């Protein structure tokens, strides 16, 4: 059936409606009939074959009409209404004209005669469809008579908007992608931070693969019955959205609350909203997808939309939900008196590492030597926090409690790169693991004492007689930053090549003001960068490495 020329018949029909409303008897049924016709007259024309956005004010009905002309055969038409926010009420009313109603043959001189005939055979107004809710609903009708249809929409909760699609041409394909017979989303795998989903292919994907794609919506609040509803909910959180979730991969500016990730032909947008994150993921025509980077022990809602990239129209699968698994309790390692444990922490996953110790003495000392990166230390005794600090270098915690107190040490990297730390616990009176340390572990160089083939360095000592070993290594300009950042401060001279050793010496001074030593390293090349390291050995023979120092010899002397 085609959308025929309805302007003249509609004009005459409206004249008949108004004439009838003036001259007909004023019974209650006739009064209702005149009201319906008045509503038709004050409605808007609904476009055929085009999606129309309708804005609704609370408690104020809005009406649209369309006309179907007489046909010898039954012809179908469909109306699809998509609520974009709250539930709405909508209905379809039809005004079927009498047999004497003018058709397309009507001429101007016959208008009055035909209107008079129409009054003798009253028209029929009836409601053929009613719906209340927030689901996408489609009405399919058949007609062979001249008829005027009216759609009435009402929102009783708040101002909102909807989309309406009417078509009388069912032979040119659908504006909306088709859903499969079974539109459910199946959860086929659940992990601590992932959920794997699958769904049956849309017939539209199989027929028009190049212009159809699937988009997935992930959030922690609830499922959405339409893409329009999802976009409205995100927009109400105070952000602007791209024109559609389909996201044809054309560049656009994101809001500060949005993060866009494009990888492996998948486009992900993460919206930061008050109720958490809302992720939008478009993955082409794949119908199985594993959602990554979820939080453990959290319930998520998943909605899949099949989107027409040419029209931005979409159809929604039946949403589902799943709860990720609880994160397993971190493995707890037992600490033993005097034993050294080196722990490597993953900065990317931000997982903590737990150590447990049951005190056999009232006084205990925890020692931490940072090898690489930055580490946060948190110590509890019988469940109560007794120490918490970010450590750098070497750190001691001397604690006093009761026999058989249970200490729990939790370590976490504070950087994205991996961190490493050595840990020891022992009774307070035991020989300490690490040597007595100076006030500073920095190495100083003297610019005025630099020559083309020698440099002079100095470092602080302690009141305890200890062994100090100096090592040097030639490096290039582009290696300096990497060497200083990636140095393992827990590694000892055993990791160095024998040719890098310069000397070893013992010294101490009871007066800390004079506990300083210097050393001039000779036999160097002019205009060359050298990396110098000093290792301090205490009674336990475990070395402590000073902070590396880079010095360049003079180019000309």
N, C-alpha and C positions, 0 to 999 in steps of 0.2 A: 504494500500500500504506500502511496506517496503522500507527501504533505501538499495538498491541493490548494488552489487559489480560494482562500476563505474570506477575503476582506469584504466583498459585497454581501454574501450570505450572512456573515457575522453582523454586518451593519443592519441588515433587515431583521435578523434575529433579535438584536438588541432593541430595535424599534418595537418589535412584537412584544418583547419582555416588558418594556416600559408601558406600552399601551395596555397590555393585559393587567399590569399592576394597578393601573388607574381605574379601569372600568369593571373589573371582576368583582363579584360579591366579596364582602369582607368577613368571610368565615375564617376560623383559626387555621385551617389547612391552607386556604388561599393566601392568608397573611404570611405563613411560613414559606409558601412557594414564591411569593414576591420577594421575600428577604433573600432567598437563595439566588434569585435572578439578579438582585441588586449586588450581591457578593460577586457574581460572575462579572458584572459590568465594571466593578472596581478592582479587578484582579490584573496581574501582569501576564504577558504572553510568555509561555515557556518554550525555549528554543528546541528544535528537533535536531538530534544528532550531536549535541554539544553539552558538556557538563556545565551546570549553572551553580554558582555559589550563592546561597541564600542566607542573609543575616536576619536573625530573629531577636526581637526585644521580648523581655519577660512578660508573659500573660497577654501579649498582643498577637493575634493570629495573622498570618500572612498567606495570601492566596495567589496562585498562578493558574492560568487556563491554557488549553490547547483544543483545537477543533479537528475532528476526523470526519471526512465527507463520505457520502454513500458509495459503496462498492458492491459489485455483484458477487464477490466471494469474501469469505471471512479472512481478514488480514490481521496479523498480530502486531502488537506494540508492547514495549516494555518500559517500565519506570523504575529506576534504582535511586534510593535515597540513603545517604551516608551521614549519620550524625557525627559531628566532630568534637563533641565535648560531653554534654549531659544528655540524658534520655529526652526524647521529644515525642509529641503526638502528631500523627499525620494521617490524612484520609483522602480518598479519591471519590468525588461525586460526579455523576453524569447526568446531563440534561439531554434527553432524547427528543428530537423534534418530531412533530406529527407529519403524516404523509404529505400534507399540503404545504409544508414549509418550503420556501423557494430554494431551488437548487442553483446550479451554475447557469441554467437557461433563463433565470429571472431577468426581466427588463424593468426599467424604471416605472413605466405606466401601470404595471401590474402589481406594484408593491402594496398599495392600499387594499386591493382585492384579496391578495394572498394573506396579508396580515389578518383581514377579517375572517378568512377561512380558518386560520390557525387558532383564532379564539374559540371557534366552535368545537375544536378537538383539543382539549387541554394537554400540554406537554407533561412529561413525567421526569421528576428529579429524584434520583436515588443514590444512596451511598453504596459503593461496590467494594470498598476496602478500608479497613481501619488498622492502625498499628500504634503501639506505645512502647518505647524502649530505646536502647542505644546501639542496636545491631544494624548492620547493613542489610536492608531488605529490598527485594526486587519483586515487582508486580508484573505479571504477564497477562495481557488481555487480548481479546479478539473482538473485532467490530465489523459490521457490514452496513450500518445505518449512519446517517448524518447525526453527529452528536457533539455536544460541547462538554468537555471534561474540566473539572476544577480540582486542583490540589490545595489542601489547606494544611498549614504547618503551625504548630504551637509549642513553645517552650514554657514550662511552668516553674522551672528552677532558677534560671538566670539567663542573661543575654548570651547568645551562642551563635554558631553558624553551622550550616549543613551544605552538602552538595547534592544536586538533583540531576539525573541524566535520563532523558527521554529519547527513544528512537522508534520510528515507524518503519525503518528499513533494516530488516533482519538478514539481508543477503550480502551486506558489505563487510561483515565481520563485527567484532565487538570492541567497544571502547575499552572495556575492562578485560584484563587477562582472565582466562578461565582457570577455575580450581579443579583439581582431580575429584573423582567420585568420593575418595576418602581424604579429606583435607586436614587430617590430624598431623601433628608433629610428634615424632617418637623420640624419646630419650634412650639412647643405646649405650651410654657410658657416663659414669660420674666419678670424678676424682676429687682430690683435695682442692685443686685450683682450676679444674677444667670440667666441662660438660660437653658430651658429643651428641649431636642431634641429626636426625634424618627425616625426610618427608618425601612424599610421592611427587613426581614431576607434574607440573602444570601442562595441559595439552598445548597451551600457547607457547611454552618454551620449546616443545618438540617441533612446532610448526614454524615459529619465528625466532629462532635461537639468537640471531644477531640483534634483535631489538627488545628482548625480554631478559630480565635478570631477577635474582632473588636478593632481598635485603632482610637482614635479621636485626631485631630490636631486643636489647637485653637491659633489664632494669630490676630493681629490688622491691618495686611497689605493687604492680598488678599487670595483668595482660591488657592489651588494647585490641579493640575489635576492628579498627581501621587505621590506615596510615594517617589519615586526617586527624583522628583522635590522638594518636601518638604525638604528632607534630604540635597540636594544640596544647597538650599537657606540658611538653618541653618548653614551648614558648611562654606559657603561663608562669614558668619558673624564673622569668626575667631575662631571657636571652633571645636573640634573633636566630632563626634557622635558615639554612640554605633553602632554595625554592622547593626542594623535594628530597625525600630520603633516597630516591633513585640515584641521585648524584651521578650525572653523566660523565664524571671525571674531569669536567671543565673546572679550571681554577676559580676560586672565589675567596673572599676574605672571611676568616673565621673570627668569631667573638673571643674575647679573652678566656671565657669559660669553656672553650672548645679546643680539642686537640685532634688533629687529623693525622692518620697513619696510613700510608699506601705501601703495600708490600705484597709480592706474589699475586698480582692482579686483584688484590682485595683492598677495598677502601673502608677504613674504619674511622668513625668520628665519635669521640668521647665527650659528652656534654656533662659539665659539672653542675649539678642541680642540688637543691636543698635536701632532697631525699636520697642523695648518693649520686652515682653515675648512671647515665643512660647511654648505652653504646649502640651505635648504628653501624652495621657491617654489611657491605654489599659484596657478594662473592661470585658474581657472574651467574652461570647456570649450574653450579655444583649444588646437589641436593643433600649433601652430607657435610657437616661442619663441626669442628671442635672449637668451642669458645675458650680462649686462654685467659690467663691472668685474673682469675676470679679469686675471691676471698674464701678461705676455708669456713665450713660450718655456717654458710649463708644461703638463704633461699633466693633464687633468681627466677624471673619470669621471662619467657622467650616467645617472641612473635615473629613469624615469617610472612613477608609480603612479596607477591610476585608483581613486578612493576613493568609497565610498558614504557620504555625509554623515549618513544616518539611522542607520547601523549601525557606522560607522567601519571596516568591512571594506574590504580593498583587494586589488588584483591588480597584479602587476608586469610591465611590459614587459621585453623583453630589453635589458639595459643596453648602453651603448656608451661610447666614450672618444674624445678628440681632444686634440691638442696645439696650443696657440695659437702664432701666428707669432712669430718673434724680433723684438724691438724694433729698428727700423732705427737704425743708428749716427747720432748727432746730427750735423747739418750743421755743418761747421767753417768759420768765417769767418776769412780771412786779415787780420791786423793789419799796418798799414803805419806807418812812422815818422811821428809827429806827427799822424796822422789820428785824429779823434774818432769813436767809434762809440757810438750809444745803443742799448741792448738792453732790450726789454720781456720780462719773464719771467712765465709763466703759473703762478700759485700753486696753482690747483686740480689741474692735472695733474702738478705737481712735476717738470717736465722740466728738464734742464740745457741750457745754451747754451754752445757751445765756440768759443773764439777761439785761433788759432795764430799764432805769431810766430817768425821765424828771425832770430837776432841777427846784425847786421852789425858790432857793436862788443862789446867785452868787458863794458862796464857798460851796463845798461839800467834804465829806470824805468817802472813801470806806475802809472798814476793812475786812481783810481776815484772818481766823484762820484755818490753815491746820490741819485736823484731822487724815488723813492717806495717805501714799503714797507721790507723788510729783505732783504738779499742776502748769500749766502755765496760767498766767493771762494776758489777752490782753484787754485794755480799749480804746474805741474810743469816741470822742465827735463830733457829727454832721458828722460822717464818717471819721474823721482824728484821727490817733493814738496819744494818750496822755500818755499812760503807757503800758509797756509790760515787764513781768518779771516772772521767775520761783520762786515760794514762798516756804518757809519752816518756820514752826512756825507761827508767827503772823506778819502781814504786813499791813501798812496803806498807802493810797494814798490820799493826800490832793490836791484838784484841784480847780482852779478858772476859771470861765467862765461867761456866761450871763444867765439871767433868761430864762427858758424854753429850755435850751440846752438839747439835747438828748444824753445820754450816753448809750453805748452798751458794756457790759462786757461778754467776751467769755472765758470760762474755758475749759481746756483740760488736761487729765492725761498724764504725760510724762513717765509713767511706764506701763508695761503690766498688772500688777495687778490693781484692782480698787483703786481709790483715793477718798477722801472725804474732803470737805472744807465748812466752815461756812462763810457767806457773810452778811455784813450789810452796808447800805449807810445812811448818815444823814447829815443835815446841819452842817457846821463846828462848830457852837457855841453850838450844842446840847451836852448833857452829853455823853461821849464816851461809847461805848458798852463794851469795854474791859478795864481792869485796867491798870494803868501805869506799864510798865514792867521794870525789871532790865536789865542790859547790857547782862546778860547770864542767861539762864534757866537750866544750868547744876547743878547737885548735886555732891558735892565732899565728898569723904570719906577719913579718916586718918588711914593709915595702922598701924602706931605706936600706935594708940589709940584702935585698935581692941583687944578684949579679947575673951575668950571662950564663954562668954554669953552676950557680948555687942559690939556695934559699934557706932562710932561718925560720924555724917554727918554735912555738912554745905551748905548753899545756900545764894545767894544774895537777898537783899530786895531793896526797893525804898525809895524816900523821902515822899511818901504818906502812911499814916497809913493803913495797910491792914491786912487781916486775912490769916494765913497759916495753913494748915492741913497736917499732916504726916500720911501715911499709909504704912504698911509692909505686905509682904506675902512670905511664905516659898515656894521655887520652887526647882525642880530637875535640874541636869546638862543639860539634853537633852531638857529642856524647855526654856533655856535662850534665844537662838537666836529667837525662835518663839515669845516669849513674847515681846522682844525688837522691832521686826519688825512689829508685828501685833497690837501693842498698839494703841488704839483710843485716840489721844491727846485732843480730844474735850469732851470726857466723863468726868463727874464729880464724886465726892465721892458717889453719889447716886447709881453708878454701883458697888460699893465695898461692901463687907460683913462687918457688924458692928464689927466683931471680928478683922478685919484688921486695924481698926483705932488706932493710937498710941496717938496723941494729936493734939490740935489746939492752936495757939498762935497769938498775934498781935505784930507787931514791925515795926519801920521805923527809919530812921536817915536822917537829913537834909544834912549831909555830906556823899555823896555816897561812899567815901573811907571806911567809918565805917558801911555802911549798909549791914552788914553780920551777920548772926545768925547761931549758932550751936546747935545740939541736940544729946544727948547720949541716944540710945535706949537700954534698958536692958531687961533681962529675955529671952534671946535667947538661942538656943541649940548650943553646940560646933560642929565645923566642918560642919556647915550648910549654904546653900545659901539662901539669903533673897533678895526680890525685894522691893525697897523703892520708894515711890512716894510722891511728895509735890504738893499741890494745892494752888494757889493764888486766893483769892477772892477780887474783887474790889467793888466800889460803886454799880455797877449794879448786883452784886451777881453772874455774869457769871464767872466760874472758868477758870483759865489758868493752865494747867498741866506742871510741869517741866519735863525734860527728866528723864526717869526711871533710877535707879542706882541699880546694883547688887553687893552685898557685901557678902563675906563668913567669918563666925566667925572662930577663931583659933581652931584647932583640939586639941592642947595640950597647957596648960598654966602652 
